[in-house]
Every structure is written in C-alpha cells, then in structure tokens.
C-alpha cells in the first residue's frame, strides 16, 4: 500500500486563473510480475553490463557521447551541453488548455496512467469541482506537463472517486494507420457472415470488468518462486558490493532470525540471562560469517 501513495510529482493544476496544488502517484503496480536478475551459474555472482568498444575495451562514462545516425555509418554527436540547451525548465504546472470528449481520444495515444490527488486540505474543494465537472460533461482536459526536461502531452479525466492523468503519445509518434493497412482488400464482407459475427458479439457483450481476467503467467511465476523458497533452494549470491557491506547485511539478517526464533519459543521456557544471550548471538554470528567467507573463497 505504501508504494501506491508514493508521490511521483508535485505541482499545480491550472485552469484559467485557478491553480490547485496537486500531486501525482503512479497508477501501475511494479510488483505485479516477478522480476529477475541474471546470475552466473558457477560463480553465483550477479551479471553486470559494461560498455565496451571493439579493440579498446571498457569505455569510461566521461568518454561516452550520444550520436544521431544521419545515414548509415554517419552520425552527428551530441554533447551533454547541447542537450541541456534544449531541455525545458520544469514549471511544476499543468496548464489545461483544451477539453475533448473522453471517447474522442484514440486508445493508441494513451501511454502511462497516474492518479492525481489534491495536495492539502485547502486544495480539495477545487479538486472536487474539476472532477465533478469533467465527469458530468464526460470530458477530458488536455494539457502539457514538463518532466525531466521533456514536455509531455497529458489527458486529465474523472476516474473513480478522483482524477486520473494519462501521458499521451504525440501525433508524430503514431504510425499512419492508412499506410499500415493499405494492403488489406476493400471488398465488402458477406452479409450472412457479418450478421453471424454481430450476433456473436451481441451475445457476449457485457460491461468491462478487468478483475475477471488473470495474468496466469505472472501467477505461475509467483508460485514457482514460492515453491523454490519453501524448498530451501535459495542460494547466496555475490552482488558485487564490498565485502564489509555484505557481512553487515548478513549480520543484520542473522540478528533478525535470532529475534524471530526467540519470539516463537514457548512462553514456559525461561529466557537466558541477557549477558548469556549476547555471548551466544556473537558466537553464532562469528561462525556464520566464517562459513560465508569460506563459501566465497
């Protein structure tokens, strides 16, 4: 739940002379599908990627510039100063400049959704007014938002009990449908086949309910991860961090494990004296650290 309300951006929603403080939170869940890292099977180390040039080897970060290919094999180079000169200053304001029917926006243009929340109690009244007006008129407000130096086209509309903002693709980012579909024949569909298709569509039409659809692959991945963990098949992996940091992390995990074990012990069991517990924990920690170092060696 904490991830769902983490603020992504704060600023103002401006309509004419009215400015309402708002904040954006991402509408997407990052934990919906398990994510994996690549591990070297033999050394049990995380695989890292380095930037190399054939015949030269690894390239330092300060020696890397961006290049735009003008023609095959011919590039114009872009220095950071060149790109900084065209970056837009973040104004922390979303200017609502146009209103359109919600259904007039082709789904092809929708890119990434965010929830919009009022930033503070004072902002809530104006927020509710805009939400209700957009819902009553079935309209979406169109504006632009500057993020990370780039200008994003956005659509704002009522969703649930609040407002939803979607970043939109610009017209130049969408391929021309007429060109893509130009090879499809123009002949009319047979009337009897068209009628059958329409009857099938009508018989299966119902309000959209996304909760009826499951990501079976993601669920299978989660079950697979759980089964691996429960069977004790997890392994220690060197993530490339300094050894000192790894030992500290390991010691912290060990302390938590010992604390959990103590909490689950029978209430009838008499606790060991504090000094005795500290000695036992220290001995266990030293033993575990030695074992971990031996495995790495």
N, C-alpha and C positions, 0 to 999 in steps of 0.2 A: 504493500500500500504506500510505503514511503516513496517509492520510485514514481508512482503515478502523480504525486503532487509536487515533485521537484520542479522548481521554476527554471524554465529554459531561457526566457527573455522577459524583461520588464520595460514598460514604456507607457505610451498614451494612445488611446483610440480617439481620433479627431474627426468630428462631423461638423462641418461649417465652423462655428465659433465655439463649439462644445468639445472639451477634451476630458476623457475619462481615464484615470490610471488603471492599467490592466497588467496582467502577467500571463505568459503562455506556459503551458505544460504539455509535454508530448502526449499524444493520444495512443501511441504504439507501445506495446509491451516488448521489452528486449529479451525477456526470459521465456517467450512463447515456444521457442525451439532451442534445444540444447546446442551450445556452440563448442567446438573442439579446437584444440591446439595440435600441431604436428610434433610428434616425439620420435627421436631416433630410437629404434627398437633395441639396439645393442648397448648403447651408452646411457640410455634413459635420460637424455638431455633434450630440452626444448630446441626446436629448429628455428634458427634466426635467419633473416634475409639481409644480405649485404649488397650494395650497389657496386658493380664492377664494370670495367672496360676491358674488352679482349686485349690481351697482351700487356696490360698495365696493372690489372688487379683492382683492389678496392679503391673507390674514389671518395675523397673527403667531402663532407657536406658543403663546405665553402667553395668547392670547385664545381658544384653542380648548378647549371642554369637550365631554364626551360627553353624549349625550341618549338617553333611552329613550322610544319612542313609546307613549304610553298609549292614544291613539286618534288617528285621522287629524288631523294638524296640531297635536297637543297632546303636549308632551314634559315629562319631568322631567329636570333637568340634574344631572349627576354631576361634582363637583369631584374632583381628584386625592386630596384628603384623605378624601373619602367612600369612595373605592375602597381607599385604603391601610388604612382601618379594618377592612375585611373580608378583606384579604389574609392568608393563613396563613403563619406563620413556617416556613421550611424547616428540618425537623428532621434532614435527611440520614439518615433511617432508613426502610427499607421494612418495615413490620410485616406478616408473613404470618399472616393470621387465619383462613383457611379453605382447605380443599382440595377440589377437584372433579375429576371425570373430565375429561380433556382434551377428549374429543369432546362433552361436555355444553355447551361454550361455543359458542354460535351464531356462525359467522364474521362475521355482521353487527356484532358487538361489537368485533372486532379493529380497531385504529386505526393504530398505528405500532410497528414492532419495534426492539428494541435487543439487542445482545449483552451479556451480563453476564460480567465477568472478576473473578477474585479479586485483591484489591489487596494484593500482597505474598506472599512465600513462606509465611508463617505462616497466612494465610487459606486456602491451597489445600486442605488436608486437609478442613476443614469444608465448603468449597465442593463438593468431590467427593462427600462423603457426601450432601448435599442433592440434588445432581444425580442420583446413582445411585438414591436412594430415590424420587425423583419418576419416574424412568424405569421402575423396577421396578413401581411401583404404577400407572403410566400416569395420573398425577395432575398437575394444575396447581395451584400455590399462588396464592391471591387475596390482594391487599393494597392499600394506598394509598401513593402517593408524592407529596410536595409539590414542585412545580416552578414557579418564577416566581410564587409566591404562590397557586397554584391546586392543588387536590387532585385527583390522577389515580387512577383505578381501574386496577390492573395485574394481569396474569397472568404467573406465572413457571413455566416448564416446561423439561424437558431437550430440548436440540436439538443434534445432532451430538456433539462432544466436550465441550460446555459447557452453559450455561444461557441461555435466551432470555427476555426480558421484553417483553411487549406492553402498551402502554397500551390500555385498553378504553373504549368509549363507555358512559356511564351509561344506565340503562333509559329515562330521560326523553328521551334524545337519539335514540331509535329510534322511528320511526312504527309505530303498531299495524298489524301485517300483516293482521289480520281486517278492519279498516276499509278498507285499501287494496285488498284482493282481494274486497271484498263484492259487487262487480258480476259476478264470474265465476260461471257456472252451476254447479249442484251435481250435474248428471247424471253417471251412471257412464260411463266410457269403454267403447267396444265391445270385447268380449273378444278378437276376432281382431286388431284394430288394436293393442291393448295387448300382445298376445303378440309381434307383429312388432317393436314398439318395444323390448320387453325383450330379444328375441333380438339385435337390432342393438346394443344397449348391451352385452350379454354378449360379443359378437364383437369389440368394440373396447375392452374393458376391459383395463387394464394399470396397473402402479404409476406414480404421478405422477412425471414427470421434466421439470422446468422447463427444463432445458438443451436440450430438443428444440424449444422454441418461441423464435423470434427476433422482436425488435421491428424489423420491416422498415422502419418509418418512421424510427426513430432511426438505423438503419444507413444509410439513404438520405441522411439529413441529414448524417451524418458524412462520407460520400463526397462530398457536394456541397461541404461546407466545404473538404475536402482538395483537390478539383479547383479551387476558386476560388483557394486559396492557392498551389497549384503553378503556376497560370497567371498569377500576378502581379497578380491583381485586387484585392488588399487595398489599402485607402486609409487615409490618416492622418485621424483623427477627433479633434476638439476635445472632450474630456470635461468641460470646464468648470473644470479645475484651473488654478491660477495659472500664468502663462507660465514663470516661473522654474523651477517644478517640472517642467514639460514638457520644457524644454531639458535639465535634468539627466538626466531619464529617457532622452531621446533620445541624449545623450552617452554614457550608460552602455551603451545598446544598440549604439552605434557602436563603442565600445571592444571590446565582446564580439565584434562582427562582424570587426573587425580582428584580434583574437586568434585567432578561428577560421580566418581566411584564412591567418594565419602558420603555424598548426599543420598545415594541409593542404598547405603548399608542399613542394616536393621537398627531400629530405634533402641533395641535392647542391648546392642553392642556398646560397650564402654569405649569412648574415644581415647586414643593415645594422648599422653601429655603433649603440649604444644612443642616443646623442645624436641621430643622424640619424633613427632611428625615432620619437623623441619629437617632433621637428620635423614629420615627415610626418603623424603622427597629429593633432597640433594643427592643422595646416593643413587636413587633411581634415575635422576637427571644425568648424572655423570656417566652412568652405564649406558643410557640411551644415546648420548652424544658420541661416546666412543664407538658404539655399534654403527651409528650413521656415518662417522668418518671412515670406519673400516670398509663399509659398503662402497663409499665413493672412491676409496683407494683401489 
